Amino acid sequence: MSRGKYLTPETLSGAVVCRPLFVPVELLPHVSGALEVLAFAYNWEEHGAIGIDDTVSAVRSMIDTFYEGCESGEFNLSELTREKSLPYFNFVVQTGGAIVQTTLQIGEEVRLLYQQTGPAINDKLRYPIWLDAGLYKITLLGSVGANRGIQHLQIGGTDYALFDWYNGISMLDIYQSGYFPVAAAGVVNIDLLVSTKNAASTAYTVQVERFWIEKI
């Protein structure tokens, strides 16, 4: 498993309950370590190189052993894939400069990211989307650096999450997530407002590649 992936066993009814398991991004290294231990315990390495489908099957079998009452087919191994994502330029500018594409290279890694021109405080983007009632998670994939700003996730003017893109060392492939409720089905305006920055940051730049919206 790698950052951005999560494992979710479904709950079963009956005397023995298979509890739902959600693995936040920050805990994935610990979960990955646990799966590595299980892999060695079951001599997984003796199977040699295996494909994605076989990997999913093997993980399901191993986890099933440790969740009595769960059938292996009840597990859902999923990930944040590009096919499920939306490019960041799908957001509509409300205030500030236009969204443009920029290239960022760190070492041998190169990414095509999007940012508003002339990054400034109060830069605001909006993504309107029809959502049913429920709790939702939005995940942004971007980069951090010494000139980054802080975004607030807002729905109807209410703050629900904060995305701080500042880091003294520039890094790619950084995931940040926030949650927001939807009281009733309808069009929801998801706003990202650059309201401030880290005291050590030199600017209000936000560089994001893509985003995901999932119902929890």
CORMODA-V170481 format. One record per helix or strand of 2 or more residues. SS is the DSSP state (alpha for helix, beta for strand). FROM is the first residue (numbers start at 0). TO is the last residue. If there is no record, write none. Layout:
ss & from & to
SS & FROM & TO
SS & FROM & TO
//
This chain:
ss & from & to
beta & 4 & 8
alpha & 24 & 40
alpha & 43 & 46
alpha & 51 & 65
alpha & 71 & 73
beta & 74 & 78
alpha & 81 & 83
beta & 85 & 86
alpha & 87 & 89
beta & 91 & 94
beta & 98 & 105
beta & 108 & 115
beta & 123 & 130
beta & 133 & 144
beta & 149 & 154
beta & 157 & 163
beta & 170 & 181
beta & 185 & 195
beta & 207 & 214
//
